[in-house]
């Protein structure tokens, strides 16, 4: 009855937990989705209209396309003449200063002085303007300017106007006078040549606005009740312009609260179904993820953040959504979880993000393809450089895929969307940031990637290096266990790199007392000086010692679990049996002879437990035959099963049978008999 009550309490909590995840995710996404675009019908010039017959519901103007309006604006702006105000007092004052300067230069003749003054007078009459204002008008391709003072306005060619720099260079390069340039420089022309023209921003903008306002933004009207397009009719440029105008006017008229409520309801339903289907997938196939809060937080953070970013980019018109590295989400989920979950998350993200876009199907196809590519590229992640290779491969596949997509839709080579290829390349550059982001996620969420496992399994790593020096026998034993366990994990679909690394560290606690373990003993056995109970405690302590060392060397929790589970809650059988034999009449308490546990709770833990026991016991065989090795493996693993060491981990009897077969084959190879080499006869 107690178990039944417990189950009844747990089930509602699980449902509420999943419902809370659904509610928060849907709220975060729907909150930022744009709701001002009521009309989401998609069409393209030259292709058939894919919807029903469309009738105009109201009168609306036919707007010119942005390209046509821009062309007309560029054409009329060729007639634009900006206004500049002339300040005569500047020329009068500066010419007077110049006369005083050159009068004090003995190198100049009277004729040269007159010509220099005349040249500067001409320059001021043409007009001198600031360099920035000159450059701005030059960029606008201004041909003429209107110069005015207090009396009148005169239209002059823009080409005859000087900047201060141009005026200075003109004065210094009057070669016909054979001037002494050093003497001319002493006149301090740079301070004498000052702008006498000022750009009149207010008056010029009035003229500009007047010209632009003369351009009509429409080319006609559509009366309510007029047929716009029939189903299957080819969308011509004219029909396309009418449809675009109709959509624009529809958006203006769709600001009513009632219509916005319907749009909001549709978004809620769509996003709820998408997120709900993903939660259902996790419930059916990866329900264990709900027991690991960090995985759920990371998983749904990724699923929420990308659609939110997409919606914000669309709402505020920030660049193109194709620069967002959606494949990065797939890569992260693949690295820290599994391929199937990564693919499902990719599909859900693409579906939700696509509802904000003009061409959702094209977007979904590209993102699903890039997701598949990233999963395959990171099938076995063993080096961080693979992330860079994956980013390059994803970018290449996206470009080739989109190129094929354009060819399928009849686009000619000279009409390819070049901007799209640029966006895909930028996307590839952003994918390179997966490398540093991987490190950040490992630290924040306490995850461990396969790359970290590979780095930890390097025998040159500090803790393994210390074990090889202090406890060489244990080190060799750990290497053999790692090889055996890794081979089994490949056969039964476990995480090979996790198993290999966990096996290498499972006995690190023996570093503190290496001589008390047979693989490190050379003739002398220190247990002979201790009682069975004391010896058992020394052996058992290698678990707690191992945890302390792992914490000191910052070994991840996933690896520490192998230290505590490789003996599970088992018994130091040698000392327990020996003690019972020596005390036949005593009721022996098994607890002092038992390891603290826990028993394996992952398939990978069970593999290492079996490999550790089998490898250690195989060293005690008197002869290595197929029969003796087979009997040993069967006996040890069957005993572990009988003692319920594997009841908490998801390993099947089939997996155990496969493991037995692998151990038998590998041990036969390890302990194979060599042929005797013949002696050379004299």
matplotlib code that plots the C-alpha trace (Angstrom):
import matplotlib.pyplot as plt

x = [0.0, 2.9, 4.4, 1.0, 0.6, 4.0, 3.3, 0.1, 2.0, 4.8, 2.7, 0.9, 4.2, 5.7, 2.7, 2.8, 6.5, 6.1, 3.1, 5.1, 7.9, 5.3, 3.6, 6.9, 8.2, 5.0, 4.7, 8.3, 8.0, 4.5, 5.2, 7.7, 6.1, 5.0, 1.2, 1.0, 1.1, -2.3, -1.9, 0.7, -0.1, 3.0, 3.4, 6.1, 6.1, 6.0, 4.5, 0.8, -1.3, -1.7, -4.8, -8.4, -9.9, -9.0, -11.6, -10.8, -12.7, -12.2, -10.9, -7.1, -4.4, -1.9, 1.5, 4.6, 7.4, 10.2, 12.6, 10.4, 10.0, 13.7, 14.4, 12.0, 13.5, 17.0, 15.8, 14.2, 17.1, 19.3, 17.5, 18.1, 20.1, 21.1, 21.5, 24.7, 25.0, 27.8, 29.6, 31.4, 33.0, 35.2, 36.8, 37.3, 39.0, 41.2, 42.4, 43.4, 45.5, 47.0, 48.1, 49.9, 51.6, 53.0, 54.0, 56.6, 58.1, 61.1, 61.4, 58.2, 58.1, 55.3, 53.9, 53.9, 52.2, 49.4, 48.9, 48.8, 46.2, 44.1, 44.3, 43.1, 40.3, 39.1, 39.1, 36.9, 34.6, 34.1, 33.5, 35.3, 33.3, 34.1, 35.6, 32.9, 30.1, 31.8, 32.2, 28.6, 27.4, 29.8, 28.4, 24.9, 26.2, 25.2, 25.8, 24.8, 24.4, 22.4, 24.6, 22.8, 23.7, 21.6, 20.9, 20.4, 20.8, 23.0, 23.1, 26.7, 28.3, 29.3, 32.6, 33.9, 33.6, 36.8, 37.5, 40.1, 42.5, 41.9, 42.3, 45.6, 46.9, 45.8, 47.7, 50.9, 50.9, 50.9, 54.0, 53.6, 54.9, 58.0, 57.3, 59.6, 57.4, 59.3, 58.6, 54.9, 54.7, 55.9, 52.7, 50.7, 48.2, 46.5, 45.2, 44.3, 42.2, 38.8, 35.4, 33.1, 30.2, 28.0, 25.6, 22.0, 20.5, 17.0, 16.4, 18.1, 15.9, 12.8, 13.7, 14.5, 11.2, 9.3, 10.9, 10.3, 6.6, 6.0, 6.5, 3.3, 3.6, 0.7, -0.2, -4.0, -6.8, -8.6, -12.3, -13.9, -15.4, -12.8, -11.2, -7.5, -6.4, -7.8, -6.5, -3.7, -3.4, 0.2, 1.3, 2.4, 4.3, 1.1, -0.8, 2.2, 2.1, -1.7, -1.2, 1.6, -0.6, -3.5, -1.3, 0.0, -3.5, -4.6, -1.9, -3.0, -6.6, -5.8, -5.1, -8.4, -8.2, -10.5, -8.3, -5.2, -6.8, -7.4, -3.7, -2.6, -4.8, -3.4, 0.2, -0.5, -2.1, 0.8, 3.6, 1.8, 1.4, 5.1, 6.5, 4.0, 5.0, 8.7, 7.8, 5.8, 8.9, 11.0, 8.4, 8.2, 11.9, 14.1, 12.1, 15.3, 16.2, 13.4, 15.3, 18.3, 17.4, 20.5, 19.7, 16.1, 17.1, 19.7, 17.4, 14.4, 16.6, 18.0, 14.5, 13.1, 16.0, 16.4, 12.7, 12.7, 15.8, 14.2, 11.0, 12.9, 15.0, 11.8, 9.9, 12.7, 14.1, 17.6, 19.6, 18.5, 17.5, 19.7, 22.8, 21.6, 23.6, 20.6, 22.9, 24.8, 21.8, 21.8, 25.6, 25.2, 22.3, 24.2, 27.3, 25.7, 22.7, 22.0, 21.5, 17.8, 17.0, 19.1, 17.2, 13.8, 14.9, 16.1, 12.7, 10.8, 13.0, 12.7, 8.9, 8.4, 10.9, 9.4, 6.0, 7.5, 9.0, 7.8, 9.1, 8.8, 9.2, 12.5, 13.8, 12.7, 14.3, 17.7, 17.7, 16.7, 19.4, 22.1, 20.9, 21.3, 24.8, 25.9, 24.6, 26.6, 29.7, 29.8, 28.9, 32.1, 33.5, 37.0, 38.8, 37.8, 39.1, 36.1, 33.9, 35.7, 35.5, 31.8, 31.1, 32.9, 30.9, 27.6, 28.2, 29.2, 26.2, 23.9, 25.3, 25.0, 21.5, 20.3, 21.9, 20.0, 16.9, 17.2, 17.8, 14.7, 12.6, 13.9, 16.2, 18.9, 22.5, 22.4, 19.4, 20.8, 20.2, 23.8, 22.8, 21.6, 24.9, 26.6, 24.2, 25.0, 28.7, 28.2, 26.2, 29.2, 31.5, 29.1, 29.2, 32.9, 31.8, 30.6, 34.1, 34.2, 30.5, 31.1, 33.5, 31.1, 28.2, 30.4, 31.3, 27.8, 25.7, 28.4, 28.3, 31.2, 31.6, 33.4, 36.2, 36.8, 36.7, 39.4, 41.5, 41.0, 41.9, 45.3, 47.8, 49.8, 47.0, 48.2, 46.2, 46.8, 50.5, 50.7, 49.0, 51.4, 54.3, 52.9, 50.8, 52.0, 50.1, 46.8, 47.6, 48.1, 44.9, 42.9, 44.2, 43.1, 39.7, 39.3, 40.1, 37.7, 34.9, 35.3, 34.9, 31.7, 30.3, 30.7, 28.8, 25.8, 25.5, 26.8, 28.9, 32.3, 34.5, 32.7, 33.3, 36.9, 37.6, 35.6, 37.5, 40.9, 39.9, 37.9, 40.8, 42.7, 42.0, 44.6, 47.3, 47.2, 48.0, 49.3, 51.1, 47.8, 46.6, 47.9, 48.7, 51.2, 52.8, 56.3, 56.6, 55.6, 51.9, 51.2, 47.8, 49.6, 50.2, 46.5, 43.3, 40.7, 38.5, 41.3, 42.4, 38.8, 38.6, 41.9, 40.6, 37.2, 38.8, 40.1, 36.6, 36.6, 40.2, 39.5, 36.6, 38.9, 41.6, 39.0, 37.8, 41.3, 42.1, 38.7, 37.5, 33.9, 31.1, 30.3, 33.8, 33.6, 30.4, 32.6, 34.8, 31.7, 29.9, 32.6, 32.1, 28.6, 27.3, 29.3, 31.4, 35.2, 34.6, 38.2, 38.4, 34.8, 35.0, 38.4, 37.0, 33.9, 36.1, 38.2, 35.1, 32.7, 30.6, 30.3, 27.4, 29.4, 28.1, 28.6, 28.4, 32.1, 33.1, 30.8, 31.5, 29.5, 28.0, 25.8, 25.2, 25.6, 22.7, 23.9, 24.7, 28.2, 28.7, 27.6, 30.1, 33.0, 31.9, 31.9, 35.2, 36.9, 35.9, 36.6, 40.0, 41.1, 39.9, 41.5, 45.0, 44.4, 43.7, 46.2, 45.8, 44.3, 42.1, 38.9, 37.0, 38.6, 38.2, 34.6, 33.7, 35.4, 33.5, 30.1, 30.7, 31.6, 28.9, 26.2, 27.0, 26.8, 23.4, 22.3, 23.3, 21.1, 23.9, 22.3, 18.7, 19.0, 20.6, 19.1, 21.1, 19.4, 20.1, 21.0, 23.6, 25.0, 25.2, 27.0, 29.4, 30.2, 31.1, 33.4, 35.2, 35.8, 37.2, 39.4, 40.8, 41.6, 43.6, 45.3, 46.3, 47.0, 49.7, 52.9, 54.7, 58.0, 61.0, 63.5, 67.0, 70.0, 71.8, 75.6]
y = [0.0, 2.4, 1.9, 2.6, 5.8, 6.9, 6.3, 8.2, 11.2, 11.1, 10.9, 14.3, 16.0, 14.7, 16.0, 19.4, 19.6, 18.9, 21.2, 24.0, 23.5, 23.7, 26.8, 28.7, 27.8, 28.7, 32.0, 33.1, 32.3, 33.6, 36.8, 38.0, 36.7, 39.5, 39.8, 42.8, 40.8, 39.3, 38.2, 35.4, 34.2, 33.5, 34.0, 34.6, 36.1, 33.6, 30.8, 29.8, 31.3, 28.5, 29.7, 30.2, 33.1, 36.3, 39.2, 42.7, 43.3, 47.1, 49.9, 50.2, 51.9, 50.0, 51.0, 51.2, 48.8, 50.1, 49.7, 51.8, 54.5, 54.6, 54.9, 57.8, 59.5, 59.1, 60.6, 63.6, 64.2, 64.8, 68.2, 68.9, 72.2, 72.8, 76.3, 77.8, 81.2, 83.5, 85.6, 88.5, 89.8, 86.7, 87.4, 91.2, 90.5, 87.6, 89.4, 92.4, 90.1, 88.5, 91.9, 92.7, 89.3, 89.4, 93.0, 91.9, 89.3, 90.8, 87.7, 88.7, 91.3, 93.8, 91.9, 88.6, 90.2, 91.6, 88.2, 86.3, 88.7, 88.4, 84.6, 84.5, 87.0, 84.7, 81.7, 83.6, 84.8, 81.1, 80.2, 78.1, 75.5, 73.2, 69.8, 67.7, 69.7, 69.4, 65.7, 65.2, 67.1, 65.2, 61.9, 63.1, 63.8, 67.5, 69.3, 72.8, 74.8, 78.0, 80.7, 83.6, 86.6, 89.5, 90.8, 87.9, 84.2, 82.8, 79.2, 78.1, 74.8, 72.8, 71.9, 75.5, 75.5, 75.0, 73.4, 75.0, 72.3, 72.7, 76.5, 76.1, 73.7, 76.0, 79.0, 76.9, 75.5, 78.7, 77.6, 80.4, 83.0, 81.1, 81.8, 81.1, 78.6, 78.8, 82.5, 81.9, 79.4, 82.1, 84.0, 81.3, 80.6, 77.9, 80.5, 83.0, 80.7, 80.4, 79.1, 81.9, 79.5, 77.8, 74.9, 76.0, 72.8, 74.1, 75.7, 72.8, 70.2, 72.2, 72.0, 68.3, 67.5, 69.5, 67.5, 64.2, 65.0, 65.5, 61.7, 59.6, 56.4, 54.7, 53.7, 53.3, 51.9, 48.6, 48.9, 46.6, 43.5, 43.3, 39.9, 40.1, 36.6, 33.1, 29.8, 28.4, 31.8, 32.8, 35.7, 38.4, 41.5, 43.5, 40.9, 40.8, 44.6, 44.4, 41.6, 43.4, 46.5, 44.4, 42.9, 46.3, 47.7, 44.6, 45.1, 48.7, 47.6, 44.6, 46.6, 45.7, 44.0, 41.1, 40.2, 40.4, 38.0, 35.4, 35.7, 35.3, 32.2, 30.7, 31.3, 29.8, 26.7, 26.2, 26.7, 24.6, 21.7, 21.9, 22.1, 19.6, 17.1, 17.5, 16.9, 13.8, 12.5, 13.0, 11.2, 8.2, 7.8, 9.9, 10.3, 10.0, 13.6, 14.9, 13.6, 15.7, 19.3, 20.7, 18.8, 20.0, 23.6, 23.5, 21.7, 24.1, 27.1, 26.3, 25.5, 28.8, 31.2, 30.6, 31.2, 34.3, 35.6, 34.9, 36.7, 39.7, 39.9, 39.8, 42.3, 44.8, 44.0, 43.1, 41.6, 38.2, 35.3, 33.0, 34.4, 32.8, 29.6, 27.2, 24.2, 25.3, 24.2, 20.8, 20.4, 21.3, 18.9, 16.2, 16.6, 16.7, 14.4, 12.3, 12.4, 11.6, 14.3, 16.7, 16.0, 16.3, 19.6, 20.9, 20.1, 21.8, 24.9, 25.2, 24.8, 27.5, 29.9, 29.5, 30.9, 34.4, 34.2, 35.0, 31.7, 29.2, 26.0, 27.0, 28.0, 24.7, 22.6, 24.4, 24.2, 20.5, 19.7, 21.6, 19.8, 16.4, 17.4, 18.6, 15.3, 13.2, 15.4, 15.0, 11.3, 10.6, 13.8, 13.1, 16.4, 20.0, 20.6, 18.5, 21.5, 23.7, 20.9, 20.5, 24.3, 24.2, 21.1, 22.5, 25.8, 23.9, 21.6, 24.7, 26.5, 23.4, 22.6, 26.2, 26.2, 23.0, 24.5, 27.6, 25.4, 23.3, 26.5, 27.5, 30.2, 31.0, 31.4, 35.2, 35.4, 33.6, 35.2, 36.2, 37.8, 34.4, 32.8, 35.7, 35.0, 31.3, 32.1, 34.5, 31.7, 29.4, 32.0, 32.1, 28.3, 28.6, 30.1, 26.6, 25.9, 28.5, 28.1, 24.4, 25.3, 27.8, 25.3, 22.7, 25.0, 26.5, 23.3, 20.9, 18.9, 16.8, 16.4, 13.6, 16.0, 16.4, 12.7, 12.3, 14.9, 13.2, 9.8, 11.0, 9.1, 12.2, 13.9, 14.7, 12.2, 9.3, 10.2, 10.1, 6.7, 5.2, 6.3, 5.4, 2.4, 1.0, -2.3, -0.5, 1.6, -1.4, -3.0, 0.2, 0.2, -3.4, -2.7, 0.4, -1.7, -4.4, -2.0, 0.1, -2.9, -4.0, -0.5, -0.5, -3.7, -2.7, 1.0, 2.6, 5.8, 4.4, 7.4, 7.8, 4.2, 4.3, 7.4, 6.1, 2.8, 4.6, 6.5, 3.9, 2.8, 6.1, 5.8, 3.0, 5.7, 6.4, 2.8, 1.0, -1.8, -3.1, -4.2, -7.4, -5.9, -3.5, -6.1, -7.5, -10.5, -8.8, -8.7, -6.0, -7.5, -10.3, -7.9, -6.8, -8.5, -9.3, -6.4, -3.9, -5.1, -4.9, -1.3, -0.4, -1.9, -0.2, 3.1, 3.3, 4.4, 7.5, 8.2, 8.1, 10.6, 13.0, 12.8, 13.3, 16.4, 17.7, 17.3, 18.6, 15.4, 15.7, 14.1, 11.7, 10.2, 10.2, 8.0, 5.2, 5.4, 4.8, 2.3, -0.1, -2.2, -1.0, -2.1, -5.3, -7.1, -7.5, -11.2, -12.4, -10.9, -11.6, -15.3, -15.6, -14.0, -16.3, -19.4, -18.3, -17.6, -20.4, -20.0, -16.2, -14.4, -12.1, -8.5, -8.0, -4.2, -3.6, -5.7, -3.9, -1.1, 2.1, 1.9, 2.9, 0.1, 1.1, 3.4, 3.7, 1.1, 2.4, 1.8, -1.8, -2.4, -1.1, -3.1, -6.3, -5.5, -4.7, -7.9, -10.1, -8.6, -8.8, -12.4, -13.5, -12.9, -15.6, -18.5, -21.3, -22.0, -20.0, -22.2, -21.4, -23.4, -21.9, -18.3, -19.0, -20.5, -17.6, -14.9, -16.7, -17.2, -13.6, -11.9, -14.3, -13.7, -9.9, -10.4, -12.7, -10.1, -7.5, -5.1, -4.1, -3.7, 0.2, 0.6, 0.2, -2.8, -5.8, -9.6, -9.4, -6.7, -8.8, -11.8, -9.7, -8.4, -12.0, -12.9, -9.9, -10.6, -14.2, -13.4, -10.6, -12.5, -15.5, -13.1, -11.4, -14.7, -16.7, -19.3, -18.6, -21.5, -22.5, -21.3, -24.1, -24.1, -23.9, -27.3, -27.2]
z = [0.0, 0.8, -2.7, -4.3, -2.3, -3.3, -7.0, -6.7, -5.3, -7.9, -11.0, -10.5, -9.7, -12.9, -14.9, -13.2, -13.8, -17.5, -17.8, -16.1, -18.7, -21.5, -20.1, -19.6, -23.0, -24.8, -23.0, -23.7, -27.4, -28.1, -26.1, -28.7, -31.9, -34.2, -34.6, -36.9, -40.1, -40.6, -44.2, -44.5, -48.0, -50.0, -53.7, -56.3, -59.7, -62.6, -60.4, -60.1, -57.3, -54.8, -52.9, -53.8, -55.9, -54.1, -54.3, -53.0, -49.8, -49.9, -52.1, -52.0, -54.1, -56.2, -54.7, -56.8, -55.8, -53.7, -56.7, -59.0, -56.3, -55.7, -59.4, -59.7, -56.7, -58.1, -61.4, -59.9, -57.4, -60.4, -60.6, -56.9, -56.4, -52.8, -51.3, -50.0, -48.3, -49.4, -46.8, -48.6, -45.4, -45.2, -48.6, -47.8, -44.5, -45.7, -48.8, -46.7, -44.5, -47.5, -48.9, -45.7, -45.7, -49.2, -48.9, -46.4, -48.6, -50.6, -52.8, -54.7, -57.5, -57.7, -60.6, -58.7, -55.8, -58.0, -59.7, -56.4, -55.0, -58.2, -58.0, -54.4, -55.3, -58.1, -55.8, -53.2, -56.0, -57.1, -53.5, -50.8, -48.8, -45.9, -46.9, -45.3, -46.9, -50.3, -49.9, -49.0, -52.1, -54.2, -52.9, -53.8, -57.4, -57.2, -60.5, -59.6, -56.4, -55.7, -54.1, -52.4, -50.3, -48.9, -52.4, -54.9, -55.7, -58.5, -59.9, -60.4, -61.5, -58.5, -60.2, -59.8, -56.0, -54.0, -50.7, -48.4, -49.4, -53.1, -52.8, -51.0, -53.6, -56.4, -54.9, -54.3, -57.8, -59.9, -61.9, -64.5, -62.0, -61.1, -57.5, -54.6, -52.8, -49.6, -49.5, -50.3, -47.4, -45.0, -45.9, -43.9, -46.6, -44.5, -42.0, -44.8, -46.9, -45.1, -46.3, -47.5, -48.5, -45.9, -46.8, -45.9, -44.5, -43.8, -47.2, -49.1, -47.3, -48.1, -51.8, -51.5, -49.8, -52.4, -55.2, -53.5, -52.6, -56.3, -56.9, -56.7, -54.7, -56.5, -60.0, -59.7, -57.6, -57.0, -56.3, -53.7, -55.3, -58.0, -58.7, -57.9, -58.9, -59.5, -58.2, -60.5, -62.3, -63.1, -60.9, -63.3, -62.3, -62.4, -60.2, -57.9, -57.4, -56.7, -54.2, -52.4, -52.2, -50.9, -48.2, -47.2, -46.8, -45.0, -42.4, -41.9, -41.4, -39.2, -36.1, -34.5, -31.1, -32.2, -35.1, -33.0, -30.5, -33.3, -34.4, -30.8, -30.4, -33.5, -32.3, -28.9, -30.4, -32.9, -30.4, -27.7, -30.1, -31.2, -27.6, -26.4, -29.1, -28.0, -24.3, -25.4, -27.3, -24.2, -22.1, -24.4, -25.3, -23.0, -19.8, -17.8, -18.9, -16.7, -13.7, -14.6, -14.2, -15.9, -19.1, -19.2, -18.5, -21.3, -23.7, -23.4, -23.1, -26.6, -27.9, -26.6, -27.3, -31.1, -32.0, -29.7, -31.5, -34.8, -33.9, -32.6, -35.8, -37.9, -35.8, -35.8, -39.2, -37.9, -40.8, -42.1, -39.8, -42.0, -40.2, -36.9, -36.3, -35.7, -36.3, -33.2, -31.1, -32.8, -32.2, -28.5, -27.9, -29.8, -27.8, -24.4, -24.9, -28.0, -31.8, -31.8, -29.3, -31.3, -34.5, -32.8, -31.3, -34.7, -36.3, -33.4, -33.5, -37.3, -37.2, -34.6, -36.1, -39.6, -38.7, -38.5, -42.0, -45.5, -46.9, -44.1, -46.2, -47.6, -44.2, -42.6, -45.3, -44.9, -41.1, -41.1, -43.6, -41.6, -38.5, -40.1, -41.3, -37.9, -36.3, -38.7, -38.5, -34.7, -34.6, -32.7, -31.1, -30.0, -30.8, -30.5, -34.1, -35.3, -34.3, -36.8, -39.5, -38.7, -39.1, -42.5, -43.7, -42.5, -44.4, -47.6, -47.4, -46.9, -49.9, -52.2, -50.9, -51.5, -54.9, -55.8, -54.3, -56.6, -59.7, -58.9, -58.9, -62.3, -61.3, -63.9, -62.9, -63.4, -61.1, -58.1, -54.7, -54.0, -50.6, -49.4, -50.0, -48.1, -45.1, -45.1, -45.0, -42.1, -40.4, -40.9, -39.2, -36.2, -36.0, -35.1, -31.8, -30.8, -29.6, -26.8, -26.1, -25.5, -22.7, -21.1, -21.1, -19.5, -16.7, -16.2, -16.5, -15.2, -18.3, -19.7, -23.4, -25.2, -25.9, -22.2, -21.7, -24.3, -22.6, -19.2, -20.7, -21.8, -19.7, -19.4, -17.4, -13.9, -11.9, -14.3, -14.5, -10.7, -10.6, -13.2, -11.0, -7.5, -8.4, -11.7, -11.2, -10.6, -13.6, -15.9, -14.4, -15.2, -18.7, -19.3, -17.7, -20.0, -23.1, -22.1, -21.1, -24.2, -26.4, -24.7, -24.9, -28.6, -28.9, -26.8, -27.7, -24.6, -24.4, -25.3, -24.4, -21.0, -20.3, -21.2, -19.1, -16.1, -16.2, -16.2, -13.0, -11.2, -8.9, -8.4, -4.7, -4.5, -4.9, -1.2, -0.2, -3.3, -1.4, 0.0, -3.4, -5.0, -8.4, -6.8, -4.4, -5.0, -2.7, 0.6, 1.5, 4.3, 5.0, 6.9, 9.7, 10.0, 10.9, 8.3, 9.5, 9.3, 5.9, 4.6, 5.8, 4.1, 0.8, 1.1, 1.8, -1.7, -2.7, -0.4, -1.1, -4.8, -4.4, -2.5, -5.2, -8.0, -6.2, -5.7, -9.4, -10.6, -12.2, -13.4, -11.5, -14.3, -13.8, -10.0, -10.3, -11.6, -8.5, -6.2, -8.4, -9.6, -6.5, -5.8, -2.5, -2.8, -0.2, 0.2, -0.3, 0.3, 3.8, 4.6, 3.8, 5.5, 8.6, 8.6, 8.2, 11.2, 13.3, 12.4, 15.5, 15.4, 13.7, 11.4, 10.7, 6.9, 7.1, 8.0, 5.0, 2.6, 0.1, 0.6, -2.9, -4.6, -7.2, -10.8, -12.0, -15.6, -18.2, -18.4, -14.7, -15.0, -17.9, -15.8, -12.8, -14.8, -16.6, -13.3, -11.6, -14.6, -15.3, -11.6, -11.2, -14.5, -13.0, -10.4, -12.9, -12.8, -16.5, -19.4, -21.5, -23.3, -20.7, -17.6, -19.0, -20.0, -16.6, -14.7, -16.7, -16.3, -12.6, -11.8, -13.8, -12.9, -9.2, -9.7, -11.4, -8.6, -6.0, -7.8, -8.5, -11.8, -10.8, -10.8, -14.2, -17.7, -18.8, -20.3, -20.1, -23.8, -23.1, -20.3, -22.6, -25.2, -22.5, -21.5, -25.0, -25.5, -22.2, -23.1, -26.5, -25.3, -22.3, -24.6, -26.8, -23.8, -22.2, -25.4, -25.3, -27.3, -29.2, -27.7, -29.7, -30.6, -29.1, -31.6, -31.6, -31.3]

ax = plt.figure().add_subplot(projection="3d")
ax.plot(x, y, z, "-o")
ax.set_aspect("equal")
plt.show()
